[in-house]
Amino acid sequence: MRLVYVLDTNDLQAAADFWCAVLGFERERDQQHPSYLALRDPGGQWPGLLLQKVPEAKAGKNRMHLDVVVPDVAGEVDRVRGLGAEVLRPVHEEAGHLLAVMADPEGNEFCVVQQLGGGAGE
Amino acid sequence: MRLVYVLDTNDLQAAADFWCAVLGFERERDQQHPSYLALRDPGGQWPGLLLQKVPEAKAGKNRMHLDVVVPDVAGEVDRVRGLGAEVLRPVHEEAGHLLAVMADPEGNEFCVVQQLGGGAGE
């Protein structure tokens, strides 16, 4: 079994630029279908992110989202804002974590998270 | 950086039962917050799936979903149906793959996918 996460988008190239920069992913070499753009982790650690072109715009809060867990939440929030992310909810404490709710350029929510009081967060 | 995928649910335990069975994941030992239930891959290969209890029901098609890529799509569709998944679109060919669109017990879409013409699908 292999897992791939799939994200709907209205703009494959813009979504690829954003998510490659956020995650350190790269476009796969062989892109065989005009409606899809596959991103991969060059380190091989994380499952691929497959961008899927759809006509409809995002509506409502996403039922599935990504948490990006980092050692320095404030620094990461600044970094992804520089890449085009928007802050939906600034850094706050929740369930033993510091987290900020962000949105990608199409409004897809994701969280930047720092684990408190332990070393397992990075 | 560490990635965690987060799925909203109305029923943490039922969602955990379903997704652990589908993915071969298990509940993490320390569950520290009543609104969350963390699932982990015991093999350490795949990022965790964090279930997040929300009051609102699912509405509309999910903007992000999971593809479960397997060597035998028909067998996997049967297996996950036995676990409570519903077939939204039966197995068909698309972009060099055989795939079925499924829904988990709360209606969250996911795909069961078999890659055609290559050995890299499992």
gemmi code that builds the backbone of each chain (N, CA, C; Angstrom):
import gemmi

chains = {
    "A": [
        ("MET", (0.841, -1.204, 0.000), (0.000, 0.000, 0.000), (0.871, 1.248, 0.000)),
        ("ARG", (0.445, 2.183, -0.799), (1.150, 3.466, -0.854), (0.090, 4.557, -0.712)),
        ("LEU", (0.418, 5.594, 0.025), (-0.541, 6.683, 0.231), (-0.114, 7.921, -0.554)),
        ("VAL", (-1.102, 8.569, -1.140), (-0.884, 9.844, -1.815), (-1.992, 10.778, -1.342)),
        ("TYR", (-1.627, 11.976, -0.973), (-2.655, 12.962, -0.631), (-2.947, 13.820, -1.854)),
        ("VAL", (-4.227, 14.085, -2.054), (-4.674, 14.774, -3.262), (-5.354, 16.072, -2.855)),
        ("LEU", (-4.943, 17.146, -3.495), (-5.514, 18.465, -3.184), (-6.109, 19.052, -4.455)),
        ("ASP", (-7.378, 19.421, -4.400), (-8.028, 20.090, -5.526), (-7.487, 21.513, -5.662)),
        ("THR", (-7.386, 21.953, -6.886), (-6.902, 23.318, -7.121), (-7.499, 23.865, -8.401)),
        ("ASN", (-7.555, 25.180, -8.492), (-7.950, 25.836, -9.739), (-6.742, 26.190, -10.595)),
        ("ASP", (-5.554, 26.108, -10.028), (-4.354, 26.552, -10.738), (-3.195, 25.635, -10.356)),
        ("LEU", (-2.962, 24.648, -11.214), (-1.954, 23.627, -10.892), (-0.574, 24.250, -10.653)),
        ("GLN", (-0.170, 25.153, -11.520), (1.204, 25.673, -11.413), (1.375, 26.546, -10.174)),
        ("ALA", (0.400, 27.385, -9.893), (0.506, 28.244, -8.707), (0.474, 27.403, -7.434)),
        ("ALA", (-0.393, 26.396, -7.415), (-0.455, 25.521, -6.234), (0.854, 24.754, -6.077)),
        ("ALA", (1.406, 24.310, -7.199), (2.678, 23.574, -7.131), (3.793, 24.473, -6.612)),
        ("ASP", (3.847, 25.706, -7.104), (4.879, 26.632, -6.625), (4.770, 26.816, -5.109)),
        ("PHE", (3.540, 27.044, -4.647), (3.340, 27.305, -3.226), (3.701, 26.085, -2.388)),
        ("TRP", (3.149, 24.931, -2.733), (3.330, 23.773, -1.861), (4.738, 23.188, -1.951)),
        ("CYS", (5.379, 23.306, -3.104), (6.790, 22.899, -3.177), (7.633, 23.760, -2.237)),
        ("ALA", (7.351, 25.060, -2.222), (8.135, 25.948, -1.367), (7.843, 25.684, 0.112)),
        ("VAL", (6.590, 25.442, 0.450), (6.244, 25.197, 1.859), (6.862, 23.892, 2.347)),
        ("LEU", (6.720, 22.841, 1.553), (7.073, 21.497, 2.016), (8.477, 21.049, 1.611)),
        ("GLY", (9.131, 21.817, 0.753), (10.416, 21.351, 0.221), (10.241, 20.226, -0.781)),
        ("PHE", (9.073, 20.156, -1.398), (8.804, 19.135, -2.414), (9.247, 19.646, -3.779)),
        ("GLU", (9.222, 18.763, -4.763), (9.535, 19.139, -6.145), (8.531, 18.470, -7.075)),
        ("ARG", (8.392, 19.036, -8.267), (7.524, 18.420, -9.264), (8.128, 17.103, -9.722)),
        ("GLU", (7.314, 16.078, -9.858), (7.818, 14.839, -10.449), (8.163, 15.075, -11.907)),
        ("ARG", (9.139, 14.307, -12.404), (9.623, 14.559, -13.762), (8.566, 14.235, -14.810)),
        ("ASP", (7.929, 13.100, -14.688), (6.951, 12.693, -15.698), (5.557, 13.107, -15.266)),
        ("GLN", (5.049, 14.141, -15.881), (3.678, 14.574, -15.610), (2.861, 14.137, -16.814)),
        ("GLN", (2.024, 13.128, -16.621), (1.426, 12.468, -17.777), (-0.006, 12.871, -18.061)),
        ("HIS", (-0.573, 13.744, -17.273), (-1.985, 14.061, -17.470), (-2.177, 15.558, -17.223)),
        ("PRO", (-2.910, 16.240, -18.111), (-3.026, 17.695, -17.966), (-3.822, 18.144, -16.741)),
        ("SER", (-4.596, 17.245, -16.145), (-5.407, 17.640, -14.990), (-4.718, 17.396, -13.653)),
        ("TYR", (-3.517, 16.823, -13.701), (-2.833, 16.489, -12.459), (-1.410, 17.022, -12.477)),
        ("LEU", (-0.922, 17.341, -11.309), (0.488, 17.693, -11.176), (0.974, 17.039, -9.880)),
        ("ALA", (1.905, 16.133, -10.036), (2.365, 15.331, -8.891), (3.603, 15.965, -8.267)),
        ("LEU", (3.553, 16.146, -6.962), (4.691, 16.661, -6.201), (5.244, 15.545, -5.328)),
        ("ARG", (6.556, 15.546, -5.191), (7.190, 14.488, -4.398), (8.177, 15.098, -3.415)),
        ("ASP", (8.400, 14.364, -2.350), (9.421, 14.721, -1.374), (10.750, 14.174, -1.885)),
        ("PRO", (11.705, 15.031, -2.218), (12.982, 14.511, -2.740), (13.714, 13.656, -1.711)),
        ("GLY", (13.426, 13.851, -0.430), (14.043, 13.020, 0.602), (13.361, 11.673, 0.776)),
        ("GLY", (12.206, 11.504, 0.129), (11.514, 10.217, 0.182), (10.815, 9.928, 1.492)),
        ("GLN", (10.745, 10.915, 2.363), (10.156, 10.651, 3.682), (8.634, 10.768, 3.681)),
        ("TRP", (8.103, 11.724, 2.923), (6.675, 12.028, 3.019), (5.936, 11.576, 1.767)),
        ("PRO", (4.667, 11.225, 1.929), (3.899, 10.801, 0.750), (3.759, 11.955, -0.239)),
        ("GLY", (3.579, 11.598, -1.483), (3.412, 12.612, -2.512), (2.155, 13.429, -2.304)),
        ("LEU", (2.174, 14.615, -2.865), (0.983, 15.474, -2.891), (0.601, 15.619, -4.362)),
        ("LEU", (-0.573, 15.112, -4.693), (-1.044, 15.154, -6.080), (-2.036, 16.296, -6.212)),
        ("LEU", (-1.682, 17.264, -7.034), (-2.597, 18.382, -7.289), (-3.527, 17.986, -8.419)),
        ("GLN", (-4.796, 18.259, -8.213), (-5.844, 17.845, -9.151), (-6.629, 19.093, -9.567)),
        ("LYS", (-6.622, 19.373, -10.852), (-7.321, 20.580, -11.317), (-8.824, 20.339, -11.323)),
        ("VAL", (-9.544, 21.250, -10.702), (-11.010, 21.172, -10.671), (-11.561, 22.530, -11.080)),
        ("PRO", (-12.775, 22.552, -11.600), (-13.337, 23.842, -12.014), (-13.917, 24.641, -10.850)),
        ("GLU", (-14.420, 23.966, -9.832), (-15.125, 24.685, -8.769), (-14.134, 25.328, -7.802)),
        ("ALA", (-14.524, 26.468, -7.273), (-13.714, 27.153, -6.280), (-13.905, 26.478, -4.929)),
        ("LYS", (-12.957, 26.710, -4.044), (-13.098, 26.209, -2.686), (-14.339, 26.811, -2.034)),
        ("ALA", (-15.078, 25.994, -1.280), (-16.260, 26.482, -0.568), (-16.288, 25.816, 0.792)),
        ("GLY", (-16.443, 26.604, 1.827), (-16.499, 26.035, 3.176), (-15.127, 25.632, 3.671)),
        ("LYS", (-15.099, 25.240, 4.935), (-13.833, 24.828, 5.556), (-13.469, 23.429, 5.083)),
        ("ASN", (-12.208, 23.215, 4.788), (-11.769, 21.878, 4.377), (-11.953, 20.879, 5.518)),
        ("ARG", (-12.401, 19.683, 5.132), (-12.624, 18.624, 6.113), (-11.325, 17.883, 6.429)),
        ("MET", (-10.367, 17.995, 5.546), (-9.039, 17.402, 5.770), (-7.999, 18.479, 5.502)),
        ("HIS", (-6.997, 18.542, 6.364), (-5.950, 19.538, 6.144), (-4.621, 19.015, 6.657)),
        ("LEU", (-3.605, 19.800, 6.390), (-2.242, 19.419, 6.726), (-1.768, 20.240, 7.925)),
        ("ASP", (-1.117, 19.566, 8.869), (-0.373, 20.242, 9.933), (1.110, 20.156, 9.586)),
        ("VAL", (1.753, 21.295, 9.561), (3.201, 21.354, 9.362), (3.815, 21.604, 10.727)),
        ("VAL", (4.470, 20.592, 11.275), (4.991, 20.657, 12.644), (6.467, 21.046, 12.577)),
        ("VAL", (6.804, 22.123, 13.250), (8.151, 22.696, 13.151), (8.653, 23.061, 14.549)),
        ("PRO", (9.971, 23.290, 14.686), (10.488, 23.682, 16.002), (10.198, 25.135, 16.356)),
        ("ASP", (9.913, 25.981, 15.358), (9.755, 27.421, 15.606), (8.533, 27.922, 14.852)),
        ("VAL", (7.404, 27.963, 15.536), (6.154, 28.294, 14.842), (6.180, 29.718, 14.284)),
        ("ALA", (6.722, 30.659, 15.041), (6.703, 32.054, 14.588), (7.543, 32.215, 13.318)),
        ("GLY", (8.699, 31.601, 13.313), (9.558, 31.694, 12.129), (8.909, 31.057, 10.914)),
        ("GLU", (8.226, 29.940, 11.139), (7.587, 29.243, 10.008), (6.379, 30.026, 9.498)),
        ("VAL", (5.635, 30.639, 10.408), (4.501, 31.474, 9.969), (5.022, 32.618, 9.097)),
        ("ASP", (6.099, 33.243, 9.522), (6.684, 34.320, 8.708), (7.121, 33.799, 7.340)),
        ("ARG", (7.741, 32.643, 7.357), (8.243, 32.091, 6.097), (7.099, 31.800, 5.129)),
        ("VAL", (6.045, 31.116, 5.587), (4.976, 30.747, 4.655), (4.144, 31.975, 4.263)),
        ("ARG", (4.072, 32.997, 5.129), (3.437, 34.257, 4.710), (4.214, 34.856, 3.545)),
        ("GLY", (5.510, 34.770, 3.608), (6.344, 35.268, 2.512), (6.126, 34.506, 1.222)),
        ("LEU", (5.609, 33.294, 1.332), (5.332, 32.467, 0.148), (3.907, 32.668, -0.365)),
        ("GLY", (3.106, 33.457, 0.357), (1.757, 33.737, -0.115), (0.648, 33.208, 0.772)),
        ("ALA", (0.996, 32.626, 1.916), (-0.040, 32.140, 2.834), (-0.633, 33.310, 3.613)),
        ("GLU", (-1.863, 33.125, 4.039), (-2.567, 34.129, 4.827), (-2.767, 33.566, 6.234)),
        ("VAL", (-2.714, 34.439, 7.228), (-2.973, 34.012, 8.608), (-4.479, 34.061, 8.857)),
        ("LEU", (-5.078, 32.922, 9.112), (-6.501, 32.903, 9.466), (-6.686, 33.057, 10.969)),
        ("ARG", (-5.763, 32.475, 11.728), (-5.791, 32.630, 13.190), (-4.347, 32.640, 13.668)),
        ("PRO", (-3.940, 33.741, 14.313), (-2.531, 33.854, 14.705), (-2.138, 32.793, 15.731)),
        ("VAL", (-0.855, 32.749, 16.004), (-0.308, 31.745, 16.918), (-1.014, 31.813, 18.269)),
        ("HIS", (-1.478, 30.672, 18.725), (-2.128, 30.575, 20.023), (-1.812, 29.192, 20.591)),
        ("GLU", (-2.133, 29.007, 21.866), (-1.850, 27.719, 22.491), (-3.098, 26.853, 22.455)),
        ("GLU", (-2.914, 25.590, 22.137), (-4.055, 24.675, 22.058), (-3.544, 23.260, 22.255)),
        ("ALA", (-4.061, 22.593, 23.259), (-3.776, 21.174, 23.477), (-2.277, 20.870, 23.500)),
        ("GLY", (-1.532, 21.713, 24.234), (-0.104, 21.453, 24.384), (0.742, 21.832, 23.198)),
        ("HIS", (0.175, 22.622, 22.312), (0.899, 23.060, 21.123), (0.707, 24.560, 20.932)),
        ("LEU", (1.675, 25.174, 20.285), (1.481, 26.500, 19.719), (1.104, 26.297, 18.272)),
        ("LEU", (0.035, 26.953, 17.832), (-0.321, 26.759, 16.421), (-0.961, 28.002, 15.831)),
        ("ALA", (-0.765, 28.125, 14.538), (-1.415, 29.168, 13.752), (-2.180, 28.489, 12.634)),
        ("VAL", (-3.387, 28.994, 12.374), (-4.166, 28.485, 11.242), (-3.898, 29.400, 10.052)),
        ("MET", (-3.466, 28.794, 8.982), (-3.068, 29.522, 7.784), (-3.970, 29.112, 6.626)),
        ("ALA", (-3.897, 29.866, 5.540), (-4.567, 29.473, 4.305), (-3.585, 29.606, 3.159)),
        ("ASP", (-3.638, 28.635, 2.248), (-2.814, 28.740, 1.046), (-3.455, 29.759, 0.098)),
        ("PRO", (-2.829, 30.062, -1.043), (-3.375, 31.128, -1.896), (-4.793, 30.877, -2.406)),
        ("GLU", (-5.272, 29.635, -2.361), (-6.666, 29.368, -2.750), (-7.601, 29.251, -1.554)),
        ("GLY", (-7.056, 29.468, -0.365), (-7.893, 29.441, 0.827), (-7.900, 28.119, 1.574)),
        ("ASN", (-7.121, 27.150, 1.120), (-7.069, 25.864, 1.828), (-6.377, 26.037, 3.170)),
        ("GLU", (-7.075, 25.644, 4.215), (-6.523, 25.783, 5.551), (-5.368, 24.804, 5.767)),
        ("PHE", (-4.356, 25.252, 6.469), (-3.356, 24.341, 7.015), (-2.856, 24.963, 8.308)),
        ("CYS", (-2.245, 24.156, 9.152), (-1.760, 24.665, 10.429), (-0.241, 24.589, 10.487)),
        ("VAL", (0.334, 25.586, 11.108), (1.743, 25.533, 11.481), (1.756, 25.302, 12.975)),
        ("VAL", (2.462, 24.258, 13.391), (2.343, 23.757, 14.748), (3.716, 23.579, 15.379)),
        ("GLN", (3.824, 23.973, 16.627), (5.028, 23.702, 17.417), (4.609, 22.980, 18.683)),
        ("GLN", (5.214, 21.832, 18.896), (4.882, 21.062, 20.088), (5.539, 21.702, 21.304)),
        ("LEU", (4.799, 21.836, 22.392), (5.366, 22.420, 23.609), (5.847, 21.326, 24.560)),
        ("GLY", (6.891, 21.644, 25.288), (7.289, 20.799, 26.406), (7.790, 19.428, 26.035)),
        ("GLY", (8.325, 19.282, 24.848), (8.889, 17.987, 24.471), (9.778, 18.176, 23.286)),
        ("GLY", (10.524, 17.189, 22.944), (11.438, 17.331, 21.818), (10.974, 16.603, 20.586)),
        ("ALA", (9.750, 16.082, 20.621), (9.311, 15.205, 19.525), (8.594, 15.950, 18.421)),
        ("GLY", (8.632, 17.282, 18.481), (7.787, 18.037, 17.569), (8.375, 18.294, 16.207)),
        ("GLU", (9.651, 18.104, 16.030), (10.253, 18.548, 14.769), (10.257, 17.476, 13.707)),
    ],
    "B": [
        ("MET", (11.019, 19.412, 9.992), (9.589, 19.496, 9.661), (8.967, 18.104, 9.711)),
        ("ARG", (7.795, 18.069, 10.269), (7.045, 16.817, 10.321), (5.641, 17.116, 9.824)),
        ("LEU", (5.090, 16.198, 9.058), (3.748, 16.392, 8.515), (2.756, 15.482, 9.224)),
        ("VAL", (1.589, 16.037, 9.508), (0.471, 15.268, 10.058), (-0.761, 15.654, 9.247)),
        ("TYR", (-1.520, 14.661, 8.814), (-2.775, 14.967, 8.146), (-3.902, 14.913, 9.163)),
        ("VAL", (-4.809, 15.864, 9.051), (-5.868, 16.028, 10.041), (-7.212, 15.873, 9.343)),
        ("LEU", (-8.051, 15.048, 9.913), (-9.370, 14.792, 9.343), (-10.441, 15.133, 10.377)),
        ("ASP", (-11.367, 15.994, 9.999), (-12.491, 16.328, 10.875), (-13.458, 15.152, 10.946)),
        ("THR", (-14.032, 14.981, 12.096), (-14.987, 13.882, 12.267), (-16.023, 14.249, 13.321)),
        ("ASN", (-17.175, 13.623, 13.242), (-18.195, 13.757, 14.292), (-18.084, 12.663, 15.334)),
        ("ASP", (-17.297, 11.638, 15.043), (-17.239, 10.475, 15.932), (-15.815, 9.928, 15.927)),
        ("LEU", (-15.048, 10.366, 16.921), (-13.624, 10.011, 16.951), (-13.397, 8.505, 16.933)),
        ("GLN", (-14.161, 7.781, 17.748), (-13.880, 6.352, 17.879), (-14.261, 5.589, 16.607)),
        ("ALA", (-15.406, 5.938, 16.028), (-15.819, 5.248, 14.802), (-14.855, 5.560, 13.662)),
        ("ALA", (-14.436, 6.823, 13.571), (-13.485, 7.180, 12.524), (-12.151, 6.474, 12.746)),
        ("ALA", (-11.732, 6.375, 14.009), (-10.470, 5.682, 14.304), (-10.564, 4.209, 13.935)),
        ("ASP", (-11.687, 3.588, 14.275), (-11.852, 2.169, 13.919), (-11.731, 1.983, 12.403)),
        ("PHE", (-12.444, 2.835, 11.659), (-12.446, 2.688, 10.207), (-11.056, 2.927, 9.618)),
        ("TRP", (-10.441, 4.044, 9.966), (-9.180, 4.402, 9.306), (-8.018, 3.528, 9.761)),
        ("CYS", (-8.049, 3.077, 11.013), (-7.015, 2.109, 11.431), (-7.114, 0.837, 10.599)),
        ("ALA", (-8.346, 0.387, 10.357), (-8.530, -0.846, 9.590), (-8.127, -0.645, 8.125)),
        ("VAL", (-8.478, 0.498, 7.559), (-8.133, 0.751, 6.153), (-6.621, 0.867, 5.982)),
        ("LEU", (-5.981, 1.635, 6.843), (-4.575, 1.987, 6.629), (-3.599, 1.092, 7.384)),
        ("GLY", (-4.102, 0.248, 8.261), (-3.187, -0.530, 9.096), (-2.544, 0.323, 10.175)),
        ("PHE", (-3.205, 1.420, 10.531), (-2.683, 2.299, 11.578), (-3.181, 1.807, 12.935)),
        ("GLU", (-2.671, 2.436, 13.994), (-3.127, 2.133, 15.348), (-3.255, 3.444, 16.132)),
        ("ARG", (-4.065, 3.402, 17.168), (-4.187, 4.579, 18.032), (-2.866, 4.805, 18.771)),
        ("GLU", (-2.448, 6.072, 18.846), (-1.282, 6.371, 19.681), (-1.627, 6.125, 21.142)),
        ("ARG", (-0.604, 5.775, 21.919), (-0.865, 5.390, 23.305), (-1.346, 6.577, 24.136)),
        ("ASP", (-0.661, 7.709, 24.020), (-1.023, 8.866, 24.847), (-1.968, 9.779, 24.073)),
        ("GLN", (-3.231, 9.726, 24.433), (-4.219, 10.612, 23.823), (-4.517, 11.679, 24.859)),
        ("GLN", (-4.029, 12.886, 24.619), (-4.015, 13.884, 25.693), (-5.129, 14.908, 25.608)),
        ("HIS", (-5.967, 14.820, 24.638), (-6.983, 15.864, 24.485), (-8.280, 15.219, 24.022)),
        ("PRO", (-9.416, 15.577, 24.647), (-10.667, 14.900, 24.300), (-11.174, 15.187, 22.886)),
        ("SER", (-10.679, 16.233, 22.250), (-11.164, 16.571, 20.911), (-10.332, 15.953, 19.795)),
        ("TYR", (-9.265, 15.237, 20.168), (-8.374, 14.699, 19.149), (-8.128, 13.221, 19.403)),
        ("LEU", (-7.883, 12.501, 18.338), (-7.462, 11.120, 18.471), (-6.401, 10.882, 17.396)),
        ("ALA", (-5.202, 10.610, 17.852), (-4.062, 10.504, 16.943), (-3.847, 9.056, 16.539)),
        ("LEU", (-3.754, 8.845, 15.229), (-3.461, 7.519, 14.673), (-2.056, 7.538, 14.095)),
        ("ARG", (-1.374, 6.418, 14.233), (-0.001, 6.329, 13.735), (0.195, 5.059, 12.927)),
        ("ASP", (1.143, 5.138, 12.022), (1.560, 3.968, 11.256), (2.572, 3.197, 12.095)),
        ("PRO", (2.249, 1.993, 12.521), (3.203, 1.261, 13.357), (4.513, 0.974, 12.620)),
        ("GLY", (4.477, 0.958, 11.293), (5.701, 0.758, 10.521), (6.533, 2.017, 10.375)),
        ("GLY", (5.966, 3.157, 10.779), (6.726, 4.404, 10.726), (6.898, 4.990, 9.337)),
        ("GLN", (6.217, 4.426, 8.355), (6.429, 4.899, 6.987), (5.591, 6.129, 6.649)),
        ("TRP", (4.363, 6.152, 7.143), (3.417, 7.181, 6.716), (3.160, 8.189, 7.825)),
        ("PRO", (2.869, 9.427, 7.440), (2.580, 10.428, 8.473), (1.335, 10.061, 9.266)),
        ("GLY", (1.266, 10.544, 10.464), (0.116, 10.291, 11.309), (-1.150, 10.900, 10.746)),
        ("LEU", (-2.262, 10.312, 11.142), (-3.579, 10.867, 10.813), (-4.202, 11.293, 12.137)),
        ("LEU", (-4.430, 12.586, 12.272), (-4.990, 13.116, 13.510), (-6.474, 13.374, 13.289)),
        ("LEU", (-7.292, 12.669, 14.042), (-8.739, 12.873, 13.958), (-9.117, 14.008, 14.899)),
        ("GLN", (-9.937, 14.906, 14.398), (-10.305, 16.109, 15.133), (-11.826, 16.171, 15.216)),
        ("LYS", (-12.335, 16.158, 16.421), (-13.796, 16.179, 16.576), (-14.341, 17.574, 16.296)),
        ("VAL", (-15.334, 17.623, 15.419), (-15.984, 18.895, 15.084), (-17.493, 18.699, 15.205)),
        ("PRO", (-18.228, 19.778, 15.452), (-19.683, 19.622, 15.572), (-20.388, 19.539, 14.219)),
        ("GLU", (-19.845, 20.192, 13.210), (-20.567, 20.284, 11.930), (-20.404, 18.996, 11.127)),
        ("ALA", (-21.482, 18.656, 10.408), (-21.420, 17.493, 9.519), (-20.648, 17.857, 8.257)),
        ("LYS", (-20.199, 16.827, 7.581), (-19.546, 17.042, 6.294), (-20.532, 17.698, 5.322)),
        ("ALA", (-20.030, 18.662, 4.526), (-20.875, 19.322, 3.523), (-20.047, 19.526, 2.274)),
        ("GLY", (-20.554, 19.113, 1.143), (-19.819, 19.291, -0.110), (-18.694, 18.292, -0.245)),
        ("LYS", (-18.075, 18.316, -1.407), (-16.969, 17.391, -1.686), (-15.712, 17.886, -0.986)),
        ("ASN", (-14.971, 16.965, -0.409), (-13.730, 17.356, 0.248), (-12.730, 17.894, -0.771)),
        ("ARG", (-12.035, 18.934, -0.360), (-11.037, 19.576, -1.227), (-9.701, 18.830, -1.159)),
        ("MET", (-9.515, 18.064, -0.103), (-8.316, 17.238, 0.041), (-8.759, 15.833, 0.394)),
        ("HIS", (-8.135, 14.847, -0.236), (-8.505, 13.467, 0.071), (-7.293, 12.561, -0.068)),
        ("LEU", (-7.501, 11.327, 0.315), (-6.435, 10.340, 0.328), (-6.629, 9.367, -0.828)),
        ("ASP", (-5.541, 9.063, -1.528), (-5.504, 7.952, -2.479), (-4.779, 6.788, -1.817)),
        ("VAL", (-5.427, 5.643, -1.796), (-4.797, 4.423, -1.295), (-4.412, 3.605, -2.520)),
        ("VAL", (-3.119, 3.521, -2.798), (-2.614, 2.881, -4.010), (-2.221, 1.445, -3.677)),
        ("VAL", (-2.813, 0.518, -4.399), (-2.648, -0.905, -4.083), (-2.402, -1.685, -5.366)),
        ("PRO", (-1.912, -2.913, -5.257), (-1.712, -3.729, -6.464), (-3.006, -4.288, -7.040)),
        ("ASP", (-4.068, -4.380, -6.242), (-5.313, -5.037, -6.690), (-6.503, -4.178, -6.269)),
        ("VAL", (-6.955, -3.332, -7.190), (-8.000, -2.370, -6.829), (-9.298, -3.068, -6.441)),
        ("ALA", (-9.660, -4.118, -7.185), (-10.945, -4.785, -6.915), (-10.939, -5.420, -5.522)),
        ("GLY", (-9.847, -6.067, -5.194), (-9.752, -6.693, -3.880), (-9.794, -5.671, -2.755)),
        ("GLU", (-9.149, -4.532, -2.984), (-9.118, -3.501, -1.940), (-10.483, -2.828, -1.798)),
        ("VAL", (-11.180, -2.639, -2.920), (-12.534, -2.075, -2.835), (-13.428, -3.002, -2.014)),
        ("ASP", (-13.336, -4.295, -2.280), (-14.118, -5.251, -1.487), (-13.761, -5.171, -0.009)),
        ("ARG", (-12.466, -5.094, 0.256), (-12.021, -5.072, 1.653), (-12.551, -3.835, 2.385)),
        ("VAL", (-12.412, -2.660, 1.781), (-12.833, -1.455, 2.501), (-14.363, -1.347, 2.556)),
        ("ARG", (-15.051, -1.922, 1.570), (-16.525, -2.000, 1.693), (-16.900, -2.826, 2.913)),
        ("GLY", (-16.171, -3.881, 3.140), (-16.413, -4.713, 4.317), (-16.154, -3.978, 5.624)),
        ("LEU", (-15.365, -2.914, 5.548), (-15.067, -2.105, 6.735), (-16.051, -0.953, 6.908)),
        ("GLY", (-16.957, -0.783, 5.939), (-17.959, 0.264, 6.077), (-17.879, 1.369, 5.035)),
        ("ALA", (-16.979, 1.236, 4.075), (-16.889, 2.253, 3.020), (-17.999, 2.043, 2.000)),
        ("GLU", (-18.356, 3.131, 1.350), (-19.375, 3.102, 0.299), (-18.698, 3.395, -1.031)),
        ("VAL", (-19.195, 2.767, -2.093), (-18.665, 3.049, -3.426), (-19.402, 4.260, -4.002)),
        ("LEU", (-18.687, 5.340, -4.245), (-19.300, 6.504, -4.886), (-19.197, 6.402, -6.409)),
        ("ARG", (-18.097, 5.839, -6.865), (-17.932, 5.609, -8.310), (-17.129, 4.331, -8.470)),
        ("PRO", (-17.703, 3.327, -9.142), (-17.024, 2.032, -9.241), (-15.713, 2.134, -10.014)),
        ("VAL", (-14.985, 1.042, -10.009), (-13.665, 1.010, -10.648), (-13.781, 1.412, -12.119)),
        ("HIS", (-12.955, 2.340, -12.517), (-12.897, 2.795, -13.907), (-11.454, 3.181, -14.211)),
        ("GLU", (-11.177, 3.383, -15.498), (-9.817, 3.762, -15.878), (-9.724, 5.275, -16.000)),
        ("GLU", (-8.630, 5.811, -15.497), (-8.444, 7.262, -15.552), (-6.957, 7.567, -15.461)),
        ("ALA", (-6.444, 8.222, -16.470), (-5.058, 8.711, -16.449), (-4.059, 7.599, -16.121)),
        ("GLY", (-4.231, 6.454, -16.780), (-3.271, 5.375, -16.581), (-3.437, 4.600, -15.285)),
        ("HIS", (-4.580, 4.767, -14.654), (-4.844, 4.061, -13.403), (-6.246, 3.453, -13.436)),
        ("LEU", (-6.423, 2.403, -12.667), (-7.763, 1.938, -12.324), (-8.083, 2.535, -10.973)),
        ("LEU", (-9.263, 3.128, -10.870), (-9.574, 3.703, -9.564), (-11.059, 3.655, -9.268)),
        ("ALA", (-11.354, 3.583, -8.001), (-12.720, 3.674, -7.493), (-12.762, 4.818, -6.490)),
        ("VAL", (-13.841, 5.590, -6.569), (-14.046, 6.649, -5.581), (-14.933, 6.086, -4.481)),
        ("MET", (-14.454, 6.168, -3.265), (-15.125, 5.587, -2.109), (-15.471, 6.707, -1.122)),
        ("ALA", (-16.303, 6.378, -0.156), (-16.563, 7.311, 0.948), (-16.431, 6.548, 2.253)),
        ("ASP", (-15.838, 7.207, 3.231), (-15.776, 6.602, 4.566), (-17.154, 6.723, 5.222)),
        ("PRO", (-17.353, 6.178, 6.410), (-18.705, 6.173, 7.000), (-19.307, 7.563, 7.221)),
        ("GLU", (-18.493, 8.616, 7.247), (-19.039, 9.979, 7.359), (-19.131, 10.672, 6.005)),
        ("GLY", (-18.797, 9.953, 4.934), (-18.934, 10.533, 3.602), (-17.674, 11.146, 3.040)),
        ("ASN", (-16.555, 11.055, 3.765), (-15.302, 11.601, 3.256), (-14.812, 10.771, 2.075)),
        ("GLU", (-14.622, 11.435, 0.954), (-14.158, 10.747, -0.241), (-12.716, 10.266, -0.083)),
        ("PHE", (-12.443, 9.098, -0.590), (-11.063, 8.658, -0.796), (-11.065, 7.751, -2.010)),
        ("CYS", (-9.900, 7.572, -2.609), (-9.816, 6.740, -3.804), (-8.986, 5.505, -3.513)),
        ("VAL", (-9.405, 4.401, -4.115), (-8.582, 3.201, -4.156), (-8.053, 3.123, -5.584)),
        ("VAL", (-6.752, 3.028, -5.719), (-6.084, 3.235, -7.002), (-5.114, 2.093, -7.285)),
        ("GLN", (-5.141, 1.639, -8.532), (-4.146, 0.673, -8.999), (-3.476, 1.266, -10.224)),
        ("GLN", (-2.152, 1.350, -10.178), (-1.412, 1.884, -11.312), (-1.355, 0.837, -12.419)),
        ("LEU", (-1.601, 1.271, -13.646), (-1.551, 0.348, -14.782), (-0.179, 0.406, -15.454)),
        ("GLY", (0.240, -0.735, -15.964), (1.398, -0.750, -16.858), (2.717, -0.430, -16.208)),
        ("GLY", (2.841, -0.663, -14.937), (4.118, -0.426, -14.281), (4.126, -1.129, -12.951)),
        ("GLY", (5.261, -1.200, -12.355), (5.352, -1.913, -11.087), (5.457, -0.995, -9.896)),
        ("ALA", (5.304, 0.308, -10.130), (5.600, 1.263, -9.059), (4.381, 1.611, -8.215)),
        ("GLY", (3.295, 0.878, -8.426), (2.056, 1.318, -7.791), (1.846, 0.844, -6.374)),
        ("GLU", (2.612, -0.092, -5.901), (2.281, -0.664, -4.591), (3.004, 0.052, -3.457)),
    ],
}
model = gemmi.Model(1)
for chain_id, residues in chains.items():
    chain = gemmi.Chain(chain_id)
    for i, (resn, *xyz) in enumerate(residues, 1):
        res = gemmi.Residue()
        res.name, res.seqid = resn, gemmi.SeqId(i, " ")
        for name, pos in zip(("N", "CA", "C"), xyz):
            atom = gemmi.Atom()
            atom.name, atom.element = name, gemmi.Element(name[0])
            atom.pos, atom.b_iso = gemmi.Position(*pos), 0.0
            res.add_atom(atom)
        chain.add_residue(res)
    model.add_chain(chain)
structure = gemmi.Structure()
structure.add_model(model)
structure.setup_entities()
